Amino acid sequence: MADVKECPMCGETMKLREREITDRVPGSTETKTSKFREWVCPECDYFEEAEED
């Protein structure tokens, strides 16, 4: 998969970013970490989740 994509809103080049989110499980000290990838446009702040291969 390429690391660039055209933004459907403004036509600028989007970039693929990997994000990691850590959530605390309510009522305990346990945490859950999730990783996901998303396309982000730096010009208009449009974003969408990347499809998995």
PyMOL commands that set and color helices and strands:
alter all, ss='L'
color gray80, all
select strands_A, chain A and resi 4-6+13-24+31-40+47-49
alter strands_A, ss='S'
color yellow, strands_A
deselect
rebuild
show_as cartoon
